[in-house]
Amino acid sequence: MDDQTRIELEAAAFRTLRAHLMEKRTDVQNIDLMNLAGFCRNCLSRWYQEAANERGIDMSKDEAREIYYGMPYDDWKAQNQTAASAEQQRDFKKSFAENVGDKG
């Protein structure tokens, strides 16, 4: 497989993952993704921002989140995010430290 085809397939897989999380599984909470998989929608938007910045494209965290979420992040949270339990918050602190550290 040539590099361009690989890049296009990887991009298609990313778009499918994004659509799945943003349209089909809005019920899956970011905190649960982070606690189980070590990444969440915010991580995906941060990786998008980092890739843009590495290519000289000036993009803020908020801009990347709006691109990824398809709306301002606060609007997404108001529409889809539920309150986290004490146990979820405890597990999140551990998962965030292990997987994100000071990049948050």
Backbone as CSV, one residue per row, in Angstrom:
resi,resn,N_x,N_y,N_z,CA_x,CA_y,CA_z,C_x,C_y,C_z
1,MET,0.850,-1.177,0.000,0.000,0.000,0.000,0.898,1.244,0.000
2,ASP,0.557,2.203,-0.841,1.363,3.421,-0.890,0.984,4.353,0.272
3,ASP,1.868,5.301,0.571,1.681,6.197,1.714,0.403,7.029,1.606
4,GLN,0.101,7.536,0.414,-1.096,8.372,0.254,-2.361,7.574,0.550
5,THR,-2.441,6.346,0.084,-3.597,5.496,0.358,-3.704,5.212,1.851
6,ARG,-2.574,4.908,2.491,-2.567,4.672,3.938,-3.083,5.898,4.683
7,ILE,-2.611,7.072,4.321,-3.046,8.315,4.963,-4.551,8.509,4.778
8,GLU,-5.038,8.266,3.585,-6.469,8.424,3.306,-7.306,7.436,4.101
9,LEU,-6.830,6.203,4.237,-7.546,5.199,5.025,-7.540,5.564,6.511
10,GLU,-6.388,6.022,7.000,-6.315,6.453,8.402,-7.254,7.632,8.651
11,ALA,-7.299,8.577,7.740,-8.200,9.726,7.883,-9.658,9.273,7.864
12,ALA,-9.984,8.327,7.002,-11.354,7.816,6.941,-11.730,7.118,8.247
13,ALA,-10.784,6.351,8.804,-11.043,5.677,10.079,-11.261,6.707,11.192
14,PHE,-10.464,7.773,11.212,-10.630,8.832,12.203,-11.999,9.492,12.060
15,ARG,-12.406,9.808,10.825,-13.713,10.434,10.615,-14.837,9.517,11.075
16,THR,-14.681,8.221,10.850,-15.699,7.262,11.286,-15.749,7.189,12.810
17,LEU,-14.598,7.177,13.460,-14.559,7.183,14.931,-15.221,8.437,15.464
18,ARG,-14.883,9.590,14.895,-15.469,10.849,15.323,-16.993,10.806,15.171
19,ALA,-17.475,10.388,14.015,-18.920,10.319,13.778,-19.587,9.363,14.757
20,HIS,-18.945,8.251,15.020,-19.495,7.275,15.959,-19.663,7.895,17.349
21,LEU,-18.611,8.572,17.824,-18.661,9.167,19.162,-19.553,10.400,19.229
22,MET,-19.654,11.147,18.140,-20.392,12.404,18.161,-21.855,12.245,17.780
23,GLU,-22.190,11.217,17.011,-23.551,11.089,16.504,-24.271,9.842,17.012
24,LYS,-23.552,8.737,17.093,-24.205,7.478,17.456,-24.116,7.172,18.942
25,ARG,-23.044,7.617,19.607,-22.834,7.247,21.006,-22.604,8.473,21.894
26,THR,-23.480,9.438,21.761,-23.381,10.618,22.625,-23.621,10.245,24.085
27,ASP,-24.221,9.074,24.306,-24.477,8.614,25.672,-23.200,8.180,26.390
28,VAL,-22.169,7.858,25.644,-20.902,7.439,26.247,-20.189,8.692,26.744
29,GLN,-19.975,8.753,28.024,-19.384,9.924,28.644,-17.872,9.955,28.452
30,ASN,-17.322,11.149,28.299,-15.875,11.305,28.183,-15.152,10.669,29.362
31,ILE,-15.686,10.857,30.546,-15.018,10.321,31.740,-14.943,8.796,31.672
32,ASP,-15.976,8.165,31.134,-15.958,6.704,31.004,-14.950,6.268,29.940
33,LEU,-14.894,6.991,28.827,-13.882,6.689,27.804,-12.486,6.791,28.400
34,MET,-12.244,7.884,29.112,-10.920,8.110,29.702,-10.582,7.016,30.710
35,ASN,-11.537,6.682,31.550,-11.285,5.686,32.588,-11.052,4.290,32.013
36,LEU,-11.721,3.972,30.918,-11.589,2.636,30.339,-10.492,2.536,29.282
37,ALA,-10.353,3.579,28.470,-9.450,3.494,27.321,-8.228,4.397,27.417
38,GLY,-8.247,5.339,28.351,-7.113,6.241,28.494,-7.131,7.407,27.527
39,PHE,-8.248,7.606,26.827,-8.428,8.771,25.962,-9.921,9.055,25.864
40,CYS,-10.246,10.280,25.432,-11.644,10.660,25.265,-11.768,11.620,24.089
41,ARG,-12.933,12.176,23.893,-13.146,13.127,22.802,-12.208,14.323,22.928
42,ASN,-11.964,14.772,24.159,-11.059,15.906,24.351,-9.642,15.550,23.921
43,CYS,-9.225,14.331,24.173,-7.902,13.892,23.721,-7.844,13.916,22.199
44,LEU,-8.886,13.421,21.550,-8.910,13.413,20.089,-8.834,14.832,19.539
45,SER,-9.542,15.763,20.167,-9.469,17.148,19.693,-8.090,17.742,19.976
46,ARG,-7.467,17.360,21.095,-6.121,17.853,21.405,-5.105,17.299,20.403
47,TRP,-5.238,16.032,20.042,-4.337,15.443,19.055,-4.503,16.145,17.706
48,TYR,-5.720,16.513,17.370,-5.994,17.257,16.146,-5.280,18.609,16.206
49,GLN,-5.429,19.296,17.333,-4.762,20.589,17.530,-3.250,20.434,17.435
50,GLU,-2.697,19.451,18.105,-1.252,19.239,18.079,-0.755,18.972,16.665
51,ALA,-1.508,18.183,15.896,-1.110,17.904,14.505,-1.139,19.189,13.680
52,ALA,-2.148,20.023,13.900,-2.218,21.310,13.186,-1.039,22.189,13.577
53,ASN,-0.788,22.299,14.877,0.305,23.154,15.358,1.653,22.673,14.833
54,GLU,1.865,21.363,14.746,3.119,20.814,14.229,3.333,21.187,12.764
55,ARG,2.242,21.453,12.072,2.317,21.826,10.661,2.269,23.340,10.467
56,GLY,2.432,24.082,11.559,2.457,25.535,11.480,1.091,26.190,11.417
57,ILE,0.041,25.442,11.670,-1.314,25.989,11.681,-1.640,26.401,13.104
58,ASP,-1.907,27.674,13.298,-2.227,28.194,14.621,-3.658,27.799,14.978
59,MET,-3.802,26.954,15.996,-5.116,26.480,16.414,-5.129,26.368,17.926
60,SER,-6.110,26.991,18.550,-6.229,26.931,20.006,-6.973,25.665,20.423
61,LYS,-6.914,25.378,21.705,-7.642,24.239,22.269,-9.139,24.384,21.992
62,ASP,-9.672,25.595,22.214,-11.105,25.817,21.983,-11.474,25.659,20.513
63,GLU,-10.616,26.144,19.611,-10.881,25.993,18.179,-10.880,24.520,17.783
64,ALA,-9.928,23.771,18.287,-9.854,22.341,17.969,-11.072,21.602,18.507
65,ARG,-11.485,21.952,19.718,-12.668,21.297,20.278,-13.911,21.612,19.455
66,GLU,-14.044,22.860,19.017,-15.224,23.211,18.228,-15.219,22.474,16.891
67,ILE,-14.050,22.318,16.278,-13.950,21.538,15.041,-14.335,20.092,15.317
68,TYR,-13.775,19.516,16.382,-14.037,18.105,16.677,-15.488,17.873,17.093
69,TYR,-15.982,18.695,18.021,-17.334,18.511,18.550,-18.414,19.011,17.599
70,GLY,-18.042,19.857,16.626,-19.031,20.394,15.706,-19.863,21.508,16.317
71,MET,-19.437,21.986,17.471,-20.117,23.065,18.195,-19.205,23.481,19.333
72,PRO,-19.478,24.620,19.958,-18.668,24.983,21.124,-18.740,23.874,22.185
73,TYR,-17.616,23.627,22.832,-17.529,22.543,23.807,-18.558,22.700,24.925
74,ASP,-18.776,23.932,25.393,-19.759,24.142,26.460,-21.163,23.737,26.018
75,ASP,-21.483,23.946,24.748,-22.787,23.514,24.235,-22.888,21.993,24.240
76,TRP,-21.796,21.326,23.813,-21.780,19.856,23.819,-22.000,19.335,25.237
77,LYS,-21.262,19.906,26.182,-21.389,19.460,27.574,-22.819,19.647,28.064
78,ALA,-23.423,20.776,27.783,-24.791,21.044,28.238,-25.782,20.048,27.640
79,GLN,-25.554,19.646,26.410,-26.471,18.736,25.734,-26.251,17.267,26.085
80,ASN,-25.003,16.890,26.414,-24.677,15.461,26.484,-24.004,14.985,27.757
81,GLN,-23.392,15.852,28.506,-22.603,15.397,29.646,-23.456,15.293,30.900
82,THR,-23.274,14.197,31.599,-23.962,13.993,32.872,-22.966,14.165,34.012
83,ALA,-23.482,14.315,35.203,-22.619,14.473,36.378,-21.848,13.179,36.629
84,ALA,-20.602,13.329,37.000,-19.747,12.170,37.288,-19.871,11.802,38.755
85,SER,-19.847,10.512,39.002,-19.890,10.021,40.384,-18.525,10.228,41.042
86,ALA,-18.497,10.109,42.343,-17.230,10.228,43.077,-16.249,9.149,42.607
87,GLU,-16.747,7.951,42.348,-15.887,6.862,41.873,-15.324,7.179,40.485
88,GLN,-16.151,7.691,39.574,-15.669,8.069,38.239,-14.600,9.152,38.337
89,GLN,-14.829,10.141,39.203,-13.865,11.224,39.366,-12.544,10.712,39.924
90,ARG,-12.615,9.788,40.870,-11.394,9.198,41.436,-10.621,8.446,40.366
91,ASP,-11.335,7.610,39.603,-10.690,6.834,38.549,-10.121,7.745,37.458
92,PHE,-10.831,8.849,37.185,-10.383,9.789,36.172,-9.051,10.426,36.554
93,LYS,-8.896,10.805,37.791,-7.633,11.427,38.238,-6.458,10.504,37.946
94,LYS,-6.636,9.235,38.225,-5.577,8.256,37.978,-5.337,8.083,36.481
95,SER,-6.400,7.908,35.716,-6.267,7.700,34.281,-5.681,8.932,33.585
96,PHE,-6.120,10.111,33.988,-5.616,11.340,33.383,-4.109,11.478,33.657
97,ALA,-3.719,11.229,34.879,-2.297,11.329,35.236,-1.457,10.338,34.438
98,GLU,-1.965,9.125,34.241,-1.216,8.106,33.526,-1.186,8.333,32.014
99,ASN,-2.244,8.897,31.468,-2.363,8.975,30.013,-2.172,10.362,29.409
100,VAL,-2.402,11.401,30.202,-2.320,12.751,29.673,-1.248,13.550,30.393
101,GLY,-1.199,13.421,31.698,-0.222,14.169,32.481,-0.484,15.657,32.402
102,ASP,0.530,16.429,32.068,0.394,17.879,32.080,-0.051,18.452,30.739
103,LYS,-0.506,17.606,29.791,-0.933,18.092,28.478,-2.366,18.582,28.482
104,GLY,-3.130,18.312,29.548,-4.561,18.632,29.586,-4.829,20.051,29.419
